Amino acid sequence: MKKFLCLVYFEAKHLTALSSEERARLDRDSLAYDTKLQQAGHYIAAEALQSPRQARTVSVRKGKVSVTDGPFAETKEQLGGFILINARSITQAVKLGAGIPLARLGRIEVRPIFNIPGA
């Protein structure tokens, strides 16, 4: 099995447009999907992220640390969370990524994990 990261992107306006019942259903569906992945042996970890307004971007240039508020790029879609999974192939990982409930509102980027030699 190989590791794949499913990055969950969506526009915040799509979430804020949901009723409290729809939001609660989405949360239940998301947790249920995590459980389904666990039971099938694909789940490694998953987390939802707070708003980009809570983020800080850090860079180091010539030994000097620079910290700015929020994400570096302005974009409509934001990274809202991730699911780290095991899958036999990118094809299987994409299929598993398509099952993530937030795929109905946004996009799921499925990316293979790079194994650092010697790590």
Secondary structure in CASP SS format (residue, H / E / C, confidence):
PFRMAT SS
TARGET T0000
AUTHOR 0000-0000-0000
METHOD secondary structure of the structure
MODEL  1
M C 1.00
K E 1.00
K E 1.00
F E 1.00
L E 1.00
C E 1.00
L E 1.00
V E 1.00
Y E 1.00
F E 1.00
E E 1.00
A H 1.00
K H 1.00
H H 1.00
L H 1.00
T H 1.00
A C 1.00
L C 1.00
S C 1.00
S H 1.00
E H 1.00
E H 1.00
R H 1.00
A H 1.00
R H 1.00
L H 1.00
D H 1.00
R H 1.00
D H 1.00
S H 1.00
L H 1.00
A H 1.00
Y H 1.00
D H 1.00
T H 1.00
K H 1.00
L H 1.00
Q H 1.00
Q H 1.00
A C 1.00
G C 1.00
H C 1.00
Y E 1.00
I E 1.00
A E 1.00
A E 1.00
E E 1.00
A E 1.00
L C 1.00
Q C 1.00
S C 1.00
P H 1.00
R H 1.00
Q H 1.00
A C 1.00
R E 1.00
T E 1.00
V E 1.00
S E 1.00
V E 1.00
R E 1.00
K C 1.00
G C 1.00
K E 1.00
V E 1.00
S E 1.00
V E 1.00
T E 1.00
D E 1.00
G C 1.00
P C 1.00
F C 1.00
A C 1.00
E C 1.00
T C 1.00
K C 1.00
E E 1.00
Q E 1.00
L E 1.00
G E 1.00
G E 1.00
F E 1.00
I E 1.00
L E 1.00
I E 1.00
N E 1.00
A E 1.00
R C 1.00
S C 1.00
I H 1.00
T H 1.00
Q H 1.00
A H 1.00
V H 1.00
K H 1.00
L H 1.00
G H 1.00
A H 1.00
G C 1.00
I C 1.00
P H 1.00
L H 1.00
A H 1.00
R H 1.00
L C 1.00
G C 1.00
R E 1.00
I E 1.00
E E 1.00
V E 1.00
R E 1.00
P E 1.00
I C 1.00
F C 1.00
N C 1.00
I C 1.00
P C 1.00
G C 1.00
A C 1.00
END
